[in-house]
Amino acid sequence: MLNNEKDWYKDDKLIETIAGCRRKRALIFGNIYTRIYMYKIVASDLDGTLLTSDHKITPFTKQVLTQLHQQGTDFIFATGRHHIDVANMREKLGIPAFMITSNGAHVHNSDNEIIFKQNLPEDIIATIMDMLKDDIEIHINIYRSDDWLINKEESNNGCCQGHFPYKIFDVKNPPLEDVAKIFITREDKDHDKLVLWEDKIKENFSDRANIAFSTPYCLEIMDRGVSKGHALDAVAKMKGYGLKDCIAFGDGMNDFEMLSMAAKGVVMGTAHHKVKSALPENEVIGNCDDEAVAHYLVKHLLD
């Protein structure tokens, strides 16, 4: 008991108690500020990030995204996948969401209307196909507005699903119009051999195309200036926000622009070392099979 209430500053225990209360109050209000004011848009990659390794959205993740929508936070799919594939996933999820697909080459609103499109120039497509056509070890994939084309059957194609099957095209007579992106894979998933193609394509088109790995075994080619980050910037502005209002999650080099341009870019723990090296200051969380994105959202964004 203090003899005089003015002598409170002489009681070390009381001082520590008051300081502790102030720290706790600051932390609480800091978290409230973060949740209410900081992020109005959540953008997430799919494979290796939001989806489990068997390409599914878990019930827990679905619940979290539904709660996020209910509290007024916008969710945006940001993926290298085709919009038809993602639209099917969005329907099962049951929330209105914009879709950034083909790594930003196409953007659809929540009513499935295309609001942005930037396709590869025809001369780039023709030259790349001519470069690749004699390599019998690779699979050449093309995404157009309404279809997915591949130059030959791929026995272990985990992306082939019943609602969005691919069609075979003749690599010696490829389509040149309406191509959002080209991507190359190998059944043996030999990253080093794909890197050789990355180097060759960059040697010819580094100033005219965006060339990036979405996974260590999938090399993707889009038009120059196409990226998830630039698409996210455009969508945020359309919604009345900016990149300062966005948090993004990803695991591939095709996520680099989005993770570096958003106010906060969160890297998956299972991301390739090239991603972590390129973004050394970014927070790293767990893996997709542990529902790391959903748990992060619960901790930091949900009321």
N, C-alpha and C positions, 0 to 999 in steps of 0.2 A: 504494500500500500504506500503510495506516495504521499508525503506530507502536504505537498502543494501541487495541484494539477498542472501548474506551469513548469514543474520539474520533470515532466514526462520524458524529456529528451535525455535525462540522466539514466533511464532504465533501459539497459541494453536489450533485454528480452522483449520489452514492449516495442522498442524500435524495430527489432527484427520481425516481430509480428506484423507491425504496420507496413513495413517494406514488403513482406511476403504477400500481404493482401493487395498492395498496389501492383506487384508483379503479376499476381493472379488476375486482377482486374484488367490490367493492360493486355494480358494474353487473351482473356475472354473477348474483350472488345476488339482486339486485333483479329481474332478468328471470325468474329461477327462481320467486321469490315471486309475481310477477305471473301467471305461467303456472299455478302450482299452486294458489294460494289466492284470487286475486282474482275470476275470472269462471268461474262454474259453468254459466251459461246464455248462449247466443248467440242473439239474436233478430234476424231480418232481414226487412225489406221485400223484395218481389220485383221488380216493374217499376221499372226505373231504378236498381236497387240490386244485387240478387243476380243477376237475369237480364240477359242482353245485350239490346241494343235490338231484337232480333228475338224476344224473349221465350223464350230458351233458357237452360238451365243447361249450362255448358261442361263438358267432361270434367275439366278441371283443378279447377273449383269442386266438382264431384261428388267427386273424389278427396279434396280438402281436407275437405269435410263428413263424408266417411266416416272419415277419420283422426280428426277431431274427436270423432265418436261413439265410435270405438274407444278413445280415451283417457279416456272418461267424461264428456265435456262435452255437455250437452244443447243441441240445436239446436231452435229454434222458428220456424216460418213466421209472419210477422206482416204481413198483407196486407189490402188492400181487396177482393181477389178472393173469389169464391164457394168454399165448402169443397169442392164437387164438383170444381171445376177444380184446386184445390190438392192434393186427395187423389190425383188422377191424376199430378201432378208428384211427389208424395212417393213413390208406388209406383215410379216410374222411378228416383228417387234411391236407394231401397233402404235407408233408415234410418228407425227409428221416431222420429216427431217430433210434438209437439203442433202444432195449427194454430189460430192466431188469425186469423179471417177476417171479412170485411165490416167491417173497421176495429175489430174488437173486439166486435161485436154477437154473434158466435158463437165458441165455442171447442170444439174437438174434441181428444180425447186420441189417443195413438198407435194405439189400437185403433179409431179412427174413431167413438167414442161421444161424443155431445154432452154436455159437462159444464157449459156456461154458455150462456144465451141471453137477450138483452135486445132485444126488437123495438120498432119505432116504435108509439106509440099510434095508434089508428084515427082519432081526430079530426084529428091532425096530418097523416096521410096524405091524408085527404079534403080538407082545406083546401089543402094544397100542390098536389094534383092539380087542384083548381079554379083555383088561381092560374096553373098552367102550361099548361093544356089548349089555350089559344088561341094559344100561341106556336108557329107552324109551323116555326120554324128550329131548334128544339131536339129532342133525342132524350131521352125519359124512360125510365130503366131502373129496374127493381125487382128486388131479390134477396129471395127467400123461401127456406124451408128446402131445398126440392128443385128449385127452378127459377129461371130468369133470364127476366124479362119485359121487353119493350121496346114502345113505342107505335107504332113504324113501322120499316121496314127501314132499315138503315144500311149504305151501300155500303162504307165504309172502316173497319169495326169490327175493329180488330186483335186484340180479345179474343175474337172468335168463333172457337172451335175445334171440330173435328169431334166431340170427346168431350163437349162441353158447349155445345150450340147454344141460342140464345134462342128464345122464343115471343112472338108478338104479343098485346098486350092492348089493350082499348078504354079510352082515357084518360077517357072519359065514364062508364065503369062499372068503375073500377079495383078490384083486390082490396084489402081493408083489413086482412085477418088475416095473421099470420105474416110480416110484412115486416121484414127485418133492416135494409135501407137503401134509399134512393132515390138515384140519381145522374143528373146531367144532363150531356149532351155536345152539341157542335155539330160538324157535318161540316167547317165552315171553321175550327174550333179558335180562335175569336175569344174570347180570355180576357176582354177588357174587357166584352163583352156578358154573359158568364157572371158577372162581378163584379156587374153590375146585379141579377141574380137572387140572388146571395149577399146583397146588401144588403137586398133586399125580404124574403127569407125570414128573415134575422136580425131584421129589424124586427118580424116577427110571432112568431118562435119562439126568440129568442136565449136565453131562460131555460128552454126546454123541449127543445131539440135541440142536437146537436153538428153544426155545419156547417163543412166544410173542403174545400179542394182537395187531391185526391190527385196530380193533375198540373195544370198551368196550364189545361188544357182539359177537366177533369172535376171537377164540383162534387158533393160527396157530403153526404147528410143522414142522420144516425143519431139515436137517442134520446139525451137528455141523460145525461151520465155515461159514455157508450160511447166508448172509445178504445183504441188498441193498448196504451197505457201502463197503463191500469187493468186490462186483460186480462192483460198481462204480470205485473203485481203479483200477481194472483190465481193464475196458473199457477206462479210462483216459490214462493209460499207453499205451494201444494199439493205441490210437490216438496221442501219442507223448506228452502227458501232465501228470500232477499228480493231486493229491487231492487238492493241493494248487491252482489249476486253476478252481476248482469246487465250485458252489453254489448249494445248495439243499433245497427243500421245502417238508415239511411233517407234519403229525398230529398224527401218531400212534406210539406205542412202537416198531412196526416193522420197523419204520424209524429211530430209535435211533442211530444205527451205522452210517447210512448215514449222519444224521444231526450233529453227533459229529466228524466224520472223514473228511468231506468236509471243505474247507477253511472257508466257511460260511454256517451255517445251520439255516434256517428260519422256525420257528414254527408257525402253524396256530393258530389264536386266539381261535378257537373252539376245539383245541386239549384237550385230556383228561388230568386231573390234574397230572397224573403220568408222562406224557410226559414233561410237564412244570417243574415238580419237578426234573426230571432226567437231564434236560438241562436248569438250572437256568440262565445261562449267554447268552443263545441264544435269538436273536431278535424275538419278537412275532408280527405278523401282523394280518390283519382282517380275515374274513371268506370266504369260497368258494363261497357262493351266492353273495358276493360283488366283485367277481373276483379279490381277493386280490393279488394273485400271478401275474396275468397279469399287474395290476397297479404297483406292485413293480418292475417288469421288465421294464416297460416303464420309471419309474422314475430313475432307477439305471443302466440299461444296454443298453437301446436303444439309438442310436445316435440321 
